[in-house]
Amino acid sequence: MDPAYNRHLSAVTGTVEDQRRWIEAYKAREVAGTEVYFVITRKDGTRCGVVRIYGITGDQFTWGSWILDAHKPPKAALESAVLIYKYGFEVLALAKSVFDVRRDNERTLAFHRRFGATETGEDNLNIYFELTRASFNADLPTHLSALQLTERL
């Protein structure tokens, strides 16, 4: 419900009953294998974000609802993106990720472009992307190298 973190996400209502119903519906989607949330934690166990995989159909998945808070460590965005792609491509064995980013979310757009995602379309609200398993695997050594450099600092 914090506007600093949710301005690029779908609107939600904040009543306890609404949240309870949403969690129950989510748990059904999780059991069905169509959606999974991950809590992002620092190495000391402090929670600093969330991300989810959803829209699991055919050979592809979507990921989003990606929030990192002020307590995130350096390179948390890179590390959480690498982990979410590894889950989608290796654990779920899917071939590509498709996702959208709000046009006004400039930092996230820049991140995905640097990461190697390909723009596939746009509308008034979103820019659409895809990243294939082959492209991810080709760039993975570079991403891992950047993460190891951070570990040494």
C-alpha positions as CSV (number, residue, x, y, z in Angstrom):
1,M,0.0,0.0,0.0
2,D,3.1,2.3,0.1
3,P,2.9,4.7,-2.8
4,A,6.7,4.8,-3.0
5,Y,6.7,1.2,-4.0
6,N,3.4,0.5,-5.7
7,R,3.0,3.3,-8.2
8,H,4.0,1.1,-11.2
9,L,1.8,-1.9,-10.0
10,S,-1.9,-2.7,-10.3
11,A,-4.0,-0.9,-7.8
12,V,-5.2,-2.9,-4.8
13,T,-7.7,-2.3,-2.0
14,G,-6.5,-2.4,1.5
15,T,-9.1,-4.0,3.6
16,V,-8.2,-7.1,5.6
17,E,-11.0,-9.1,4.1
18,D,-9.9,-8.2,0.5
19,Q,-6.3,-9.2,1.3
20,R,-7.5,-12.5,2.9
21,R,-9.5,-13.3,-0.3
22,W,-6.6,-12.4,-2.5
23,I,-4.2,-14.6,-0.5
24,E,-6.6,-17.6,-0.7
25,A,-7.0,-17.2,-4.4
26,Y,-3.2,-16.8,-4.8
27,K,-2.6,-20.0,-2.8
28,A,-4.9,-21.8,-5.3
29,R,-2.9,-20.5,-8.2
30,E,0.3,-21.5,-6.5
31,V,-1.0,-25.1,-6.0
32,A,-2.1,-25.1,-9.7
33,G,1.4,-24.1,-10.7
34,T,0.4,-20.9,-12.5
35,E,1.9,-18.4,-10.1
36,V,4.7,-18.3,-7.5
37,Y,5.8,-15.4,-5.3
38,F,9.3,-15.2,-3.9
39,V,10.4,-13.1,-0.9
40,I,13.8,-11.5,-1.6
41,T,16.1,-11.5,1.4
42,R,19.6,-10.2,2.1
43,K,22.3,-12.7,3.2
44,D,21.6,-11.7,6.8
45,G,18.0,-12.7,6.5
46,T,16.4,-9.3,6.3
47,R,13.5,-9.2,3.8
48,C,14.0,-6.5,1.2
49,G,11.5,-7.3,-1.6
50,V,9.2,-9.6,-3.5
51,V,8.9,-10.8,-7.1
52,R,6.6,-13.3,-8.8
53,I,6.3,-15.6,-11.8
54,Y,2.9,-15.9,-13.3
55,G,1.2,-16.4,-16.6
56,I,2.9,-19.8,-17.0
57,T,1.6,-21.1,-20.2
58,G,3.0,-23.3,-23.0
59,D,6.7,-22.5,-23.2
60,Q,6.7,-19.1,-21.5
61,F,6.3,-17.3,-18.3
62,T,5.8,-13.7,-17.1
63,W,7.5,-12.2,-14.1
64,G,6.8,-9.0,-12.3
65,S,5.3,-7.4,-9.2
66,W,9.0,-6.8,-8.5
67,I,9.6,-4.6,-5.5
68,L,12.9,-3.9,-3.7
69,D,12.8,-1.6,-0.7
70,A,15.3,0.8,0.8
71,H,17.1,-2.0,2.7
72,K,18.1,-3.8,-0.5
73,P,21.9,-4.5,-0.9
74,P,23.9,-3.4,-3.9
75,K,23.1,-5.4,-7.0
76,A,19.8,-6.8,-5.5
77,A,18.0,-6.0,-8.8
78,L,20.6,-7.9,-10.8
79,E,20.7,-10.9,-8.4
80,S,16.9,-11.2,-8.1
81,A,16.5,-11.0,-11.9
82,V,19.1,-13.7,-12.4
83,L,17.4,-15.9,-9.9
84,I,13.9,-15.4,-11.3
85,Y,15.2,-16.3,-14.8
86,K,17.1,-19.3,-13.6
87,Y,13.9,-20.5,-11.9
88,G,11.8,-20.0,-15.1
89,F,14.4,-21.4,-17.5
90,E,16.0,-24.2,-15.4
91,V,13.4,-25.2,-12.8
92,L,10.3,-24.8,-14.9
93,A,12.2,-25.6,-18.1
94,L,10.5,-22.8,-20.1
95,A,11.9,-21.3,-23.3
96,K,11.1,-17.6,-22.8
97,S,9.9,-14.9,-20.6
98,V,7.4,-12.2,-21.7
99,F,6.6,-9.2,-19.6
100,D,5.6,-5.6,-19.7
101,V,6.9,-2.5,-18.0
102,R,4.9,0.7,-17.4
103,R,6.2,3.5,-19.8
104,D,6.9,5.9,-16.9
105,N,8.9,3.3,-14.9
106,E,12.2,4.6,-16.4
107,R,14.6,2.8,-14.0
108,T,13.0,-0.6,-14.7
109,L,12.9,0.0,-18.4
110,A,16.6,0.8,-18.4
111,F,17.4,-2.2,-16.3
112,H,15.6,-4.6,-18.7
113,R,17.3,-3.0,-21.7
114,R,20.7,-3.4,-20.1
115,F,19.9,-6.9,-19.1
116,G,19.3,-7.9,-22.8
117,A,15.5,-8.1,-23.0
118,T,14.1,-7.4,-26.5
119,E,11.2,-5.0,-27.0
120,T,8.4,-6.6,-28.8
121,G,5.7,-3.9,-28.7
122,E,4.1,-1.0,-26.9
123,D,0.8,0.7,-26.1
124,N,-0.2,3.8,-24.3
125,L,0.6,2.3,-20.9
126,N,3.3,-0.4,-21.4
127,I,6.4,-1.4,-23.3
128,Y,6.4,-5.2,-23.9
129,F,9.6,-7.4,-23.7
130,E,10.8,-10.9,-24.1
131,L,13.9,-12.7,-23.1
132,T,14.7,-16.2,-24.4
133,R,16.5,-18.9,-22.4
134,A,19.3,-18.9,-25.1
135,S,19.8,-15.1,-24.7
136,F,19.8,-15.4,-20.9
137,N,22.3,-18.2,-21.0
138,A,24.6,-16.3,-23.4
139,D,24.7,-13.3,-21.1
140,L,24.7,-15.2,-17.8
141,P,28.5,-15.2,-17.4
142,T,28.5,-11.4,-17.6
143,H,25.8,-11.1,-15.0
144,L,27.5,-13.5,-12.6
145,S,30.8,-11.7,-13.0
146,A,29.1,-8.5,-12.0
147,L,27.6,-10.2,-8.9
148,Q,30.9,-11.7,-7.9
149,L,32.6,-8.3,-8.2
150,T,30.0,-7.0,-5.7
151,E,30.7,-9.9,-3.3
152,R,34.4,-8.9,-3.2
153,L,33.7,-5.2,-2.4
